[in-house]
Amino acid sequence: MNPFQLRPGASTLNMLLQACLQRRDAVPPTLTEKAVIPGIPNARYWMDQDLSPFIQDAIASNKREHEALMATGRPDTILPLASMLAISGGGDAGTFAAGLIAGWTLHGTRPVFKIVTGISAGALVAPFAFLGPQYDAVIQHICNAVGPKDIFRSRNVLTRLASDGVADSKPLARLIAKYITPEVLAQIAAEYAKGRILMIGTTDLDCARPVTWNMGTIAASQAPGALELFRNIMVASMSIPGAVSPVMIDVEVDGKLFQEMHVDGGVITQMFLYPPGTVMAMNKVPGAPMRHERHFYVIRNGKLEPQWSGTKRRTLSIGGRAISALIQTQGISDLDRIYRMAKQDGADFNLAYIGTDFGFSRNHRFDGEYMKRLFEYAFELGAKGYPWHKLPPGPVLWLPYE
């Protein structure tokens, strides 16, 4: 045999490597911010640039809240205390937020949140935390009754080389479709009408920028594709690039169709509430409803202390460990940012995270026993009345916002 002639197996591999998954054209860089969702043009924000669309929507939400309060006989011109919840990423450690929120309900002090945001694993919990205690059972089931096969499906070695991820997220998509129903969408729309806000973060991989989705706007749009888009955003926010297939989202610019590639929101940030300077800008708008009290609640699905791990001298082990360290430090920076924003806006800052007293180790990702133990740990803390931390870890970087 000619030594340069490909054997059948090698020929197959060569064909797979040359194969290319089809996609519609990506949005050109000069048109990124002009791209809209067909039928839902105000579905999302680019909060790393022009904040005016978000600020306008925030003012509109306060007006809806004021109108809803007036309808109940409360004509106050000053809006009441707003409780705001940010749920971070964390993979299977997202069970911590689920358990804490369910335990919080039992304690009897869980507020109705004006704003709920979710990134990555937090995106799976956020819609149900937003809707209230009647969905605690759903949160508990998702966290305690799923395993790796219920989230992602691994591809074989040859398929991985020609695909867009080591695994696909069809099981996760089915799980989300089971619980994000038309009825749930209608309930989110009803809360949106009262001035409440639900946001989920993804990363547009083409332009390498964070995208903040206004899930209430999507739910209230009554657009034909609203339910599918809502579900796809949740899947995208949990789709680790390279490990899991990205989610392709159709957009248009001046009637021409393009396609964006969306992945895990945790690529850029681990948690968020709203951009710095928002409250100051809103207070300058004549006639906009005013609010004097805000409480921030931030749930970090992870431990804050660096976790030691002996790293094997292997490419994947080294790369994985480096990414883990990057996510850890990124999460600390996000906490510091939210804390400084709380101080600037006069808000009460409250932080929850997995303590060093939780020592149960996982055997693999989405280990059912680990998730169950973590849920029970967090539930007990919430039911007793979680001792919220008033400071982020370590020294606070007192750098003023521009």
For each residue, the residues with C-beta under 8 A, 3 or more apart:
1: 5
2: 5
3:
4:
5: 1 2
6: 10 11 14
7: 10 11
8: 11 12
9: 12 13
10: 6 7 13 14
11: 6 7 8 14 15
12: 8 9 15 16 158
13: 9 10 16 17 158 161
14: 6 10 11 17 18
15: 11 12 18 19
16: 12 13 19 158 159 161 162
17: 13 14 161 162
18: 14 15
19: 15 16 162
20:
21: 162 163 164
22:
23: 26 248 259 261
24: 248 250 257 258 259
25: 258 259
26: 23 206 258 259 260 261
27: 31 32 35 206 207 251 253 258 260
28: 31 32
29: 32 207
30:
31: 27 28 34 35 253 258
32: 27 28 29 35 46 204 207 209
33: 46 49 50
34: 31 253 254
35: 27 31 32 251 252 253 258 260
36: 40 41 42 43 251 252 253
37: 40 41 43 44 229 249 250 251 252
38: 225 250 251 252 257
39: 221 223 224 225 226
40: 36 37 43 217 218 221 223 225 226 229
41: 36 37
42: 36 53 57 214 217
43: 36 37 40 213 214 217 218 221 229
44: 37 211 212 213 214
45: 51 53 54 57 211 212 214
46: 32 33 49 50 209 210 211 212
47: 51 54 210 212 272 275
48: 209 210
49: 33 46
50: 33 46 53
51: 45 47 54 55 275 277 278 281
52: 55 56
53: 42 45 50 56 57
54: 45 47 51 57 58 212 274 275 278
55: 51 52 58 59 278 281 282 285
56: 52 53 59 60
57: 42 45 53 54 60 61 214 217
58: 54 55 61 62 197 274 278 282
59: 55 56 62 63 282 285 288 289
60: 56 57 63 64
61: 57 58 64 65 192 195 196 197
62: 58 59 65 66 79 195 282 288 289 291
63: 59 60 66 67 195 288 289
64: 60 61 67 68 192 193 194 195
65: 61 62 68 69 79 114 194 195 196 289
66: 62 63 69 70 79 195 289
67: 63 64 70 71 195
68: 64 65 71 72 193 194 195
69: 65 66 72 74 75 76 79 80
70: 66 67 73 74 75
71: 67 68
72: 68 69
73: 70
74: 69 70
75: 69 70
76: 69 79 80
77: 289 290
78: 289 290 291 292
79: 62 65 66 69 76 82 289 290 291
80: 69 76 291 293
81: 293 294 295
82: 79 114 115 291 293 294 295
83: 111 112 113 114 294 295 297
84: 113 114 115 116 273 294 295 296 297 347
85: 113 115 116 117 129 297 298 299
86: 117 122 271 272 273 296 297 298 299 338
87: 94 97 116 117 118 119 121 122 123 125 126 129 271 299 301
88: 97 119 120 121 122 270 271 298 299 300 301 302 331 334
89: 94 119 120 121 122 264 265 266 270 271 301 327
90: 93 94 96 97 120 121 122 300 301 302
91: 94 120 121 301 365 366
92: 95 121 362 365 366 367 370 371 374
93: 90 96 121 301 302 354 374
94: 87 89 90 91 97 98 120 121 122 124 125 143 301
95: 92 98 99 143 144 301 371 372 374 375 378
96: 90 93 99 100 299 301 302 353 354 374 375 377 378
97: 87 88 90 94 100 101 121 122 125 129 299 301 378
98: 94 95 101 102 125 139 140 142 143 375 378
99: 95 96 102 103 140 143 374 375 376 377 378 379 381 382
100: 96 97 103 104 299 352 378 379 381 382 386
101: 97 98 104 105 110 125 129 136 139 299 382
102: 98 99 105 106 136 139 140 375 379 382
103: 99 100 106 107 378 379 380 381 382 383 384 386
104: 100 101 107 109 110 382 383 386
105: 101 102 108 110 133 136 382
106: 102 103 379 382 383
107: 103 104 110 382 383 384 385 386
108: 105
109: 104 385
110: 101 104 105 107 133
111: 83 295
112: 83 132 196
113: 83 84 85 116 129 130 196 297
114: 65 82 83 84 195 196 197
115: 82 84 85 196 197 198 199 273 274
116: 84 85 87 113 126 127 129 130 197 198 199
117: 85 86 87 122 126 198 199 200 201 271 272 273
118: 87 122 123 124 125 126 127 129 199 200 201 237
119: 87 88 89 122 123 200 201 237 265 266 269 270 271 272
120: 88 89 90 91 94 123 237 238 264 265 266 270
121: 87 88 89 90 91 92 93 94 97 124 125 238 301
122: 86 87 88 89 90 94 97 117 118 119 125 126 271 299 301
123: 87 118 119 120 126 200 201 233 234 237 238 265
124: 94 118 121 142 176 234 238
125: 87 94 97 98 101 118 121 122 128 129 139
126: 87 116 117 118 122 123 129 130 198 200
127: 116 118 130 131 180 184 188 198 215 234
128: 125 131 135 136 138 139 179
129: 85 87 97 101 113 116 118 125 126 135 139
130: 113 116 126 127 188 191 196 198
131: 127 128 134 135 184 187 188 191
132: 112 135
133: 105 110 136
134: 131
135: 128 129 131 132 138 139
136: 101 102 105 128 133 139 140
137: 140 141
138: 128 135 141 142 179
139: 98 101 102 125 128 129 135 136 142 143
140: 98 99 102 136 137 143 144 375
141: 137 138 144 145
142: 98 124 138 139 145 146 175 179
143: 94 95 98 99 139 140 146 371 372 375
144: 95 140 141 368 371 372 375
145: 141 142 150
146: 142 143 150 151 175 366 368 371
147: 150 151 366 367 368
148: 151 152 364 365 366
149: 153 171
150: 145 146 147 171 172 175 366
151: 146 147 148 169 171 172 175 366
152: 148 167 168 169 171 172 243 244
153: 149 167 168 169 170 171
154: 166 167
155: 159 160 163 165 166 167 168
156: 159 160
157: 160 161
158: 12 13 16 161 162
159: 16 155 156 162 163
160: 155 156 157 163 165 166
161: 13 16 17 157 158
162: 16 17 19 21 158 159
163: 21 155 159 160 168 245
164: 21 245 246
165: 155 160 168 239 241 242 243 244 245 246
166: 154 155 160 242 243 244
167: 152 153 154 155 243 244 245
168: 152 153 155 163 165 244 245
169: 151 152 153 172 173 235 238 239 244 245 247
170: 153 173 174
171: 149 150 151 152 153 174 175
172: 150 151 152 169 175 176 235 238
173: 169 170 176 177 231 232 235
174: 170 171 177 178
175: 142 146 150 151 171 172 178 179
176: 124 172 173 179 180 231 234 235
177: 173 174 180 231
178: 174 175 181
179: 128 138 142 175 176 184
180: 127 176 177 184 185 227 230 231 234
181: 178 184 185
182: 185 186 227
183: 186 187
184: 127 131 179 180 181 187 188
185: 180 181 182 188 189 219 226 227 230
186: 182 183 189 190 219
187: 131 183 184 190 191
188: 127 130 131 184 185 191 192 198 215 216 219 220
189: 185 186 192 193 216 219 220
190: 186 187 193 194
191: 130 131 187 188 194 196 198 216
192: 61 64 188 189 195 196 197 198 216 217 219 220
193: 64 68 189 190 220
194: 64 65 68 190 191
195: 61 62 63 64 65 66 67 68 114 192
196: 61 65 112 113 114 115 130 191 192 216
197: 58 61 114 115 116 192 214 216
198: 115 116 117 126 127 130 188 191 192 214 215 216
199: 115 116 117 118 212 213 214 215 272
200: 117 118 119 123 126 212 213 215 233 234 237 265
201: 117 118 119 123 210 211 212 213 237 265 268 269 272
202: 210 211 213 233 236 237 247 262 263 264 265
203: 208 209 210 211 241 262 263 264 265 267 268
204: 32 207 208 209 210 211 260 261 262
205: 208 241 246 261 262 263 267
206: 26 27 260 261
207: 27 29 32 204
208: 203 204 205 268
209: 32 46 48 203 204 268
210: 46 47 48 201 202 203 204 265 268 269
211: 44 45 46 201 202 203 204 262 265
212: 44 45 46 47 54 199 200 201 272
213: 43 44 199 200 201 202 218 233
214: 42 43 44 45 57 197 198 199 217 218
215: 127 188 198 199 200 218 219 230 233
216: 188 189 191 192 196 197 198 219 220
217: 40 42 43 57 192 214 220 221
218: 40 43 213 214 215 221 223 226 229 230 233
219: 185 186 188 189 192 215 216 226 230
220: 188 189 192 193 216 217
221: 39 40 43 217 218 226
222: 226
223: 39 40 218 226 229
224: 39
225: 38 39 40 228 229
226: 39 40 185 218 219 221 222 223 229 230
227: 180 182 185 230 231
228: 225 231 232
229: 37 40 43 218 223 225 226 232 233 249
230: 180 185 215 218 219 226 227 233 234
231: 173 176 177 180 227 228 234 235
232: 173 228 229 235 236 247 249 262
233: 123 200 202 213 215 218 229 230 236 237 247 249 262
234: 123 124 127 176 180 200 230 231 237 238
235: 169 172 173 176 231 232 238 239 247
236: 202 232 233 239 246 247 249 262 263 264
237: 118 119 120 123 200 201 202 233 234 264 265
238: 120 121 123 124 169 172 234 235 244 264
239: 165 169 235 236 244 245 246 247 262 263 264
240: 243 244 263 264 266
241: 165 203 205 244 246 263 264 267
242: 165 166
243: 152 165 166 167 240
244: 152 165 166 167 168 169 238 239 240 241
245: 163 164 165 167 168 169 239
246: 164 165 205 236 239 241 261 262 263
247: 169 202 232 233 235 236 239 261 262 263
248: 23 24 259 260 261 262
249: 37 229 232 233 236 259 260 262
250: 24 37 38 257 258 259
251: 27 35 36 37 38 257 258 259 260
252: 35 36 37 38 255 256 257 258
253: 27 31 34 35 36 256 258
254: 34
255: 252
256: 252 253
257: 24 38 250 251 252
258: 24 25 26 27 31 35 250 251 252 253
259: 23 24 25 26 248 249 250 251
260: 26 27 35 204 206 248 249 251
261: 23 26 204 205 206 246 247 248
262: 202 203 204 205 211 232 233 236 239 246 247 248 249
263: 202 203 205 236 239 240 241 246 247 267
264: 89 120 202 203 236 237 238 239 240 241 267
265: 89 119 120 123 200 201 202 203 210 211 237 268 269
266: 89 119 120 240 269 270 327
267: 203 205 241 263 264
268: 201 203 208 209 210 265
269: 119 201 210 265 266 272 330 334
270: 88 89 119 120 266 300 327 330 331 334
271: 86 87 88 89 117 119 122 298 300 331 334 335 338
272: 47 86 117 119 199 201 212 269 334 338
273: 84 86 115 117 296 298 338 341
274: 54 58 115 278 341
275: 47 51 54 278
276: 337 340 341 344 401
277: 51 280 281 401
278: 51 54 55 58 274 275 281 282
279: 282 283 294 344 345
280: 277 283 284 344 345
281: 51 55 277 278 284 285
282: 55 58 59 62 278 279 285 288
283: 279 280 288 290
284: 280 281
285: 55 59 281 282 288
286:
287:
288: 59 62 63 282 283 285
289: 59 62 63 65 66 77 78 79
290: 77 78 79 283
291: 62 78 79 80 82 294
292: 78 346
293: 80 81 82 348
294: 81 82 83 84 279 291 342 345 346 347 348
295: 81 82 83 84 111 347 348 350
296: 84 86 273 338 342 347 348 349 350
297: 83 84 85 86 113 350 352 388
298: 85 86 88 271 273 335 338 349 350 351 352
299: 85 86 87 88 96 97 100 101 122 352 353
300: 88 90 270 271 304 331 335 351 352 353 354
301: 87 88 89 90 91 93 94 95 96 97 121 122 353 354
302: 88 90 93 96 328 331 353 354
303: 307 353 354 355 356 358
304: 300 331 332 335 353 393
305: 356 393
306: 325 328
307: 303 328
308:
309: 321 324
310:
311: 317 318 321
312: 317 318
313: 317 318
314: 317 318
315: 318 319
316: 319 320
317: 311 312 313 314 320 321
318: 311 312 313 314 315 321 322
319: 315 316 322 323
320: 316 317 323 324
321: 309 311 317 318 324 325
322: 318 319 325 326
323: 319 320 326 327
324: 309 320 321 327 328
325: 306 321 322 328 329
326: 322 323 329 330
327: 89 266 270 323 324 330 331
328: 302 306 307 324 325 331 332
329: 325 326 332 333
330: 269 270 326 327 333 334
331: 88 270 271 300 302 304 327 328 334 335
332: 304 328 329 335 336 392 393 394
333: 329 330 336 337
334: 88 269 270 271 272 330 331 337 338
335: 271 298 300 304 331 332 338 339 351 392 393
336: 332 333 339 340 392 396 397
337: 276 333 334 340 341
338: 86 271 272 273 296 298 334 335 341 342 349 392
339: 335 336 342 343 349 351 391 392 396
340: 276 336 337 343 344 396 397 398 399 401
341: 273 274 276 337 338 344 345 347 401
342: 294 296 338 339 345 346 347 348 349
343: 339 340 346 347 349
344: 276 279 280 340 341 401
345: 279 280 294 341 342
346: 292 294 342 343
347: 84 294 295 296 341 342 343
348: 293 294 295 296 342
349: 296 298 338 339 342 343 390 391
350: 295 296 297 298 388 389 390
351: 298 300 335 339 388 389 390 391 392
352: 100 297 298 299 300 381 386 388 389
353: 96 299 300 301 302 303 304 389
354: 93 96 300 301 302 303 358 374 377 378
355: 303 358
356: 303 305 359
357:
358: 303 354 355 373 374 377
359: 356
360: 369 370 373 374 377
361: 370
362: 92 365 367 370
363: 367 369 370
364: 148 367
365: 91 92 148 362
366: 91 92 146 147 148 150 151 371
367: 92 147 362 363 364 370 371
368: 144 146 147 371 372
369: 360 363 372 373
370: 92 360 361 362 363 367 373 374
371: 92 95 143 144 146 366 367 368 374 375
372: 95 143 144 368 369 375 376
373: 358 360 369 370 376 377
374: 92 93 95 96 99 354 358 360 370 371 377 378
375: 95 96 98 99 102 140 143 144 371 372 378 379
376: 99 372 373 379 380
377: 96 99 354 358 360 373 374 380 381
378: 95 96 97 98 99 100 103 354 374 375 381 382
379: 99 100 102 103 106 375 376 382 383
380: 103 376 377 383 384
381: 99 100 103 352 377 378 384 386
382: 99 100 101 102 103 104 105 106 107 378 379 385 386
383: 103 104 106 107 379 380
384: 103 107 380 381
385: 107 109 382
386: 100 103 104 107 352 381 382
387:
388: 297 350 351 352
389: 350 351 352 353 392
390: 349 350 351
391: 339 349 351 396
392: 332 335 336 338 339 351 389 396
393: 304 305 332 335
394: 332
395:
396: 336 339 340 391 392
397: 336 340
398: 340
399: 340
400:
401: 276 277 340 341 344
402:
